[in-house]
């Protein structure tokens, strides 16, 4: 091997080393996401308390319509798509957290520990804002109560 080739090899190794290091660094940072019990986490956003009374069938139906129109590009109730399936979501998350995720996903995936873990699990594909009102999000939540 002549000197020039050797020089290139050293340079390649050096670049590889830097890249590896960067990757390692960011992985380390992601593993530092603090653990928060999802069943006590209310999330970040406009919703601080939700009362779940008797199931309201009219709201369920409107919620399903909204879900089919605005969410099924990325979600399916029973199978993983671009985002997670919603079957049983209220056994894993608080109602407040679910509504904040619907209304405020951009801030949630940046700051909320539960959402940050999800983002990592879903290959850093961000859930996008769907421009729903709180009332519409509440209807989708009502629908989610029926998809256990
Ligand atoms: C552009 C694709 C996309 C759209 C549209 C979308 N989501 Fe998501 N959603 C995701 C992804 C991806 C995640 C996982 C977190 C992340 O990576 O941002 C997620 C996570 C969620 C979660 C958390 C699920 C869990 O198991 O904790 C809920 C709830 C949710 N989405 C509801 C909705 C609802 C309701 C709509 C429609 C109003 C919607 N999403 C529209 C991509 C999307």
Boltz pocket constraint, residues with backbone or C-beta under 6 A from the ligand:
constraints:
  - pocket:
      binder: B
      contacts: [[A, 66], [A, 67], [A, 70], [A, 71], [A, 72], [A, 73], [A, 74], [A, 75], [A, 82], [A, 83], [A, 84], [A, 85], [A, 86], [A, 89], [A, 92], [A, 93], [A, 98], [A, 101], [A, 102], [A, 109], [A, 115], [A, 118], [A, 119], [A, 120], [A, 122], [A, 123], [A, 124], [A, 125], [A, 126], [A, 127], [A, 128], [A, 130], [A, 132], [A, 140]]
      max_distance: 6.0
